[in-house]
Amino acid sequence: MTELQAPTAETDTDLRLVAATCHALEKANLRGFKLRVSALRRLARANASSLRELTLPAGINDWQLEALLEPLKALERLDVSPPVDSSGKWLRLLPKSLRRLNITGSGMTREPVKYGVGRCPSEGLLVGVQLATDALLDQLAALATHTVTGLVICESPSVTPEATGRLLATLTSLKDVTLHGAGVISETVLSALHGCSQLDTVQLSDTRSLADIPALTQSEVAAVSRMAVTCRKLKNLYLISSINNRQAVLTTLHETNLGCDSGQSRTINLWVPKSVLDKLTKPPNGSKICLSSYT
């Protein structure tokens, strides 16, 4: 048997009934099982070198997480919802083999965060977080020991720009960053990206209704420009905001001296929905800013 899943979604199947007989597992979905530390430890040790994908139920506690993760050496994907009062110690037990980490906060189970088509970096660790808190983002600083190349934070209204900035400043190997929320285009967040020298793609999505999105201040627009100049490998910028804010950023980037990357002239693609493409004043031919659209 290479895959383990409970017969029902209800937590009425005792993991001890199968833990001793499961060997060479590649995938395990533990939702629907009664989880005991002894059974988790037995399951993990028996499959330490084979288990690649692991899905955990909401409500799993720190002791259970630590007992399960510590023996695993080949894990590539983990879907987890840590307890609200988690210490975050389990993050230090993640193996270097991990390639995808999906976290849902507040002890809730949801579908994992999705990356845009063609957006996933081909190497490193990709991290998707939803329903996060400042405390959870601060705990994620432990991932600095991994090569984190992709980060998505969404549906996390209680998260502050300061906590987001602290995390971004820690994960300096990032290549692709997607942030969804109110006020994500902030000087704090943009300044934190300056240390990400490999940054290729940034998506900043203001999730408020268009009528509630305020105009960007001059300093905020200037912060976008500084980020574009500092991050020498930046090629793609997705800006989900009002028409006026997009136009302000487009105009400023056109007027910005982007410099070069490895001796070659730089061009940045500013991506906008096809529905608003004709509402923006396009930069003239020869501009280092290309206005691109998606559906």
N, C-alpha and C positions, 0 to 999 in steps of 0.2 A: 504494500500500500504506500503510495507516494503523496496522498492528499487526505487531510483529516477535516471533517466538518460535522457538527452536531446534527442529529436527525430533525430537530425542531429548533426554532428560534428561542423557545422558552428555556430558562436555565434549570432543566430538570434531568440533565444527563451528567452523571458523575464522571469526571475526567479519569478517576482512578481505574475505571472499568477498561479503559483503552490505553492508558499511559504506558503500561508495562509491555504491551504487545506492538507498539508503534515504533518501527525502526526504518531508517532511510526515508523519512518524510521530507518532501520538498515544499509543500504548502500546508499550513494549518490555520484554520479559522476557529478560534476558541469561543466565539459567540454561541451561547446556548449551552455551555458546559458549566457545571459547578466547579469552581476552581479552588483547589487546595494547594498550599505551597509545596507539600511533599510530592504531589502528583505533577505539578509544574516542573519541579526540579528534575524528576525522573524523566519526564518527556523531553526536556531540553538536553539532558546529558545523553540520552539515547539517540538524539538526532542533531547533535552539536555540529557535525561537519556536513550535514545534508540539507538542513532546513533553510530555504531561500526566502519564503514569503510567510509573514505572520500577521494575522488580524486578531486584535484583542477586543474584548467587550468593554463597554463603558462600565465604570464602577470598579475596575481592577485597582487594587491598592499598591502602594509602594513595595511592600514585602513580596507580593506576588510578582510584580514587574521585575524586581531585582533577582528573585530566584529563577525566573524564566530566562532573563537576558544574559546573565553572567556566563553560562556555559557556551552560548551560541557563538560560532566562529565564522559562519559562512552566510549569515543573514544579509539579504539584499533589499528587502522591502518590509517595512513595519507600519501598520495602521494602528494607532493607539489613542485612547482618550484618558489621560492621566487624571487622578483624583484632584479635586479642587485644592486640597491641602498638601499636595505632593511636594516633597523636598527637592525634586529634580535630580536626585542622585542617580536615577536610572539612566539619565542621558550620558553619564560617564561610563556606562557599561555597554554602550552601542559599539558593535564591532566595526573595524575599518572597512569591512566588505560592504557595508550598507550603502545603497544607491538611492533609495527613496524612503523618506520619512514623512508620514501623514499624521498630523496631530489635530485632534479636535478637543478643545478645552471644555471645562465645566462638566466633565463626566458624562458627556453626551456622545451618542453614536450617530455619525452622518457619513454620507458618501465622501470619499477623499476629494481634496482640492484638485481641480483639473488645470493642466497647463494648456496654453494656446497651441494650435496645430503648428508643428515645426519650431516650437519655442524651447523645447527641452535641451539643455546642454548635453552633449554626448558622454561627458565624463564627470566624475565627482558626485557629490551627494546633493539631491534635490529635496528641499524641505517645503511642505505645504502646511500652513497653520490656519485654522479657523476658530472662531469663538475664543480668541486669545485674551489674556489679561496682561498687564504690565509685568506681573510677577512671572508669568510663563515666559514672556520674551526675555526677561533677565536671566532665567534659568537656561534658555537656549544658547547663552554665551558659551556654555560648555562645549558646543559643537565647533568651537574654534580649533579644536584638535583634529577635526576632519577637514577635508577640502570641500567646502560647501560652495557649489557653483550656481545653484538656483534657489530662489526664495519667493514664496507667495504668501502674503498675509491678507486674509479677507474676512468679511462678516465679523469684525471685532471692534464694535463701537466704543468699548471702554478703553481701548489701547490709546496711549498718548503718543504724540510725536517724539517726546523725549525718550520713551522706552524703545520705540522703533529705531530712533537714531543710535541709541546705545548698542542695539543688536547689529545694525548695519556696520557700525564702526568696528565691531569685533570680527565680522565675517568678511575678511578682506579678499578672499578668493572668489567672490561672487562674480558671475558673468551675466546672469539674468535675474532681474528683480521686478516683482509685480506687487503693488500695494493698492488695496481697495479700501476706501473709507472716506469720511468727511475730513477735508483739510489735509489730505496727504501731500499736497504740493506746498510744503512748508520749508523754510530756511533750515530748520533743524534736521529734517530728513535729507534734504539735498546736500547739505554740508557733510553729513555722515558718509555719503557715497563717494566723497573725494578720495578716500583711501582704497577704493576698489579699482585697482589699476587694470584689471582684466575685464571690466564691465563692458558688455556688448549691447545689451537691451534693457531698457527701463520702461515699465508701464505704471503710470500714476492715474488712478481712477477715482474721481470724486463721485461718491455714490449718492449724493443728495440730488433732489430734483433740480432741474436747470434754474427754476425760479429762485431756489434757495442758495445757489452757489454764488458767493460774493466775487467781485472783481479782484484779481490778483494785485497785490501791491507792487510798486516798483522794485522793492527789495526782493520780493518773491520771484518776480520775473528775472531779475538779475541773478538770483541764486540758480535758476535753471541754466542760464548762460555760463556761470562759473563752473557748474557741474559738467557741462558739455566740453568746456575747455580743459578741465583737469583730467577727466576720464578719457584718455587719448584713444582708447579702442572703441568708444561708444559709436554705434552705427544706427541703432533704432530707438526712437522715442515715441511711445504711445501716450497720448495725453487725452484723458476722458474728462472733459470739463465744458464750460460754456464756449460759444463761438468767439466771444470777445477775448476770453482768456487764451484760447488757442491762437487767435490772431496776434495777440500781444507777444506770446512766446515765439511764434513764427517770425515776426518782424525783428525781434531782438536777436534771435539766432542767426538770421540773415546778416545782421550788422556786426556779428561777433567774429573775431579772428580765431578760427578753430585750430590753427597751427597744423602740425603734421604728426603722423604716426609712423615711426620707423623710416622717416625721411620722405614719406609719401603724403600728398595732399589728402585731407580728410573730407568726407561727405557724411552727413547725418540724414537719415530718413525720418521725417515727422509723419507718423501714421494717424489718420483720422478716418471716421466712417465715410463711406461713399456718399451718404446722404447730405453731408455738410461740406464736401469737397468744393463745390461751386460757390459756397458762401464765404470762402476765404480768398484773400488776395494772394495769389501765388507769387513766390519770389521770381525774379527775372532769370533768364537763361544764364548759366554760368555760376549761379549761386551754389554755395556749399551745403545748402539745405534743400532737400528734395521732399516735396509734398506727395505722400503716397496714401492710398486708400485701401480699406478692407470692407467687406460686407458684414 
